[in-house]
Amino acid sequence: MQQEQRAAALVVRRVMEGRTLPVALADVAQAGAPGNPAFVRELASGTLRHWGRLAALVQALARREPAPPLAALIAVALYQLDHTRAPPFAVVDRAVEAAATIAHAGVKSFVNALLRRYLREREALNAAVSAASPVARWSYPRWWIGRVQADHPACWESILSVGNERPPLTLRVNRRVVTRAALAAEFASRGIEVLPVGEAGLIVVDPQPVADLPGFADGAFYVQDAGAQLAASLLAATDGMRVLDACAAPGGKTTHLLELADVELVALDADAARLARVSDNLARLRLARRNVTLRIGDAGAPQAWWDARAFDRILADVPCTASGIVRRHPDGKWLRRKSDLATFAAQQQRILAALWTVLAPGGVLLYATCSVFAQENERVVNAFLEGHPGALRESINPGPLVAHDGGQLLPAGEGTSHNQDGFFYARLHKAA
Ligand SMILES: C[S@@+](CC[C@H](N)C(=O)[O-])C[C@H]1O[C@@H](n2cnc3c(N)ncnc32)[C@H](O)[C@@H]1O
């Protein structure tokens, strides 16, 4: 455990210095940090998820603020004490040893005293740091809390809370390969408990390595949140249609569209490396022989890649802050800046306006983000509608079980009937 605590602390530091979690994990692994990589990822993700509170606790517990790597190590241990089943005294003992390797042997008694005090005074300390600062209370940057409060006055607390949960492992069953009932039965026969979600989803109750699950190599499922699984049915493409998936990589929604209908599909993405993952996913899901073309290109500049044949359906799953999927990517909340919102919104407007020009009259464009911020959702769509009188926004009904507010699917957490990330969908119909 000691090696993983140390490695997780180094990863957390790197994220706080500006690297994404996957890059930080790879950096630390490459630097030769020993330990179980999955355990390191769990500790680092969990610590980042609760970083606002943990960092405030470290400050409250230490008379002198420790150097950043040591502070990160103490935060990792605090995370374990509060959110894992690891025996508290083992957590403390290992963290004390790890602290000596991160700083020097002289810090052992300091870390030991600090963590033991936490165990004695946990409730009072948590109450005090939470009362002192919303960042400690919610574990999000102050600007983020303010935006969620302003955009969702009736449910901002629930949105923030769900974003701090451990994410479920949700699968979308590939109905071209197997039925949901048959796959669930196969899992049950191996002792793997699953719960149905949405039309074609299964939540694996005890998350485990995906490649070890039955059916993975046969393309029986794709890992995809329940909220993301709604995109393909909201687009409602039918056999024979020409469809553009304009921001396609790594292909979650591309593959779903091909599972649901025999369409002629163009999968476009600006990032060649990410687009290669679409090919891999098409191959694994047994969809490579379908009528699908991959194109590298900027969705906002169709003149470079469009063959002048209009599309009946367009999915614009645009780049965004990813504020709705923060429970899966807890580094995001500490890496994003408030100013990113305006940058994304400008790019989203540009892509939406350009894609409209390649949509056939009578066609439908589905604008999608995995965000809960109105600036890149309602406001982008409203500005677009003002400038495009031929565009009609259709109401969407994603189903009675989905927490839904206009086009905003609200994040819903563990124990709800539709455990899903936060997504935004707007269905735009072009006058014939
Ligand atoms: C939200 S992700 C798409 C996820 C994908 N639809 C799925 O379900 O797997 C956004 C994608 O947009 C791509 N992207 C960013 N800017 C773009 C642009 N100007 N044109 C096309 N793709 C872009 C990114 O490379 C990224 O793969």
The ligand as an ORCA input file, in Angstrom:
! r2SCAN-3c Opt
* xyz 0 1
  C     -16.992     14.635    -26.820
  S     -15.732     13.990    -27.794
  C     -16.639     12.937    -28.849
  C     -17.017     11.627    -28.247
  C     -17.615     10.680    -29.278
  N     -18.742     11.260    -29.978
  C     -18.050      9.362    -28.660
  O     -19.244      9.188    -28.364
  O     -17.198      8.491    -28.466
  C     -15.370     15.332    -28.839
  C     -14.483     14.988    -30.013
  O     -14.425     16.157    -30.830
  C     -13.183     16.160    -31.480
  N     -12.998     17.527    -31.998
  C     -12.542     18.628    -31.364
  N     -12.570     19.692    -32.166
  C     -13.079     19.260    -33.354
  C     -13.346     19.883    -34.596
  N     -13.124     21.189    -34.775
  N     -13.834     19.132    -35.591
  C     -14.072     17.803    -35.426
  N     -13.815     17.162    -34.274
  C     -13.338     17.876    -33.249
  C     -12.211     15.706    -30.418
  O     -11.036     15.192    -31.008
  C     -13.041     14.648    -29.693
  O     -12.735     13.377    -30.202
*
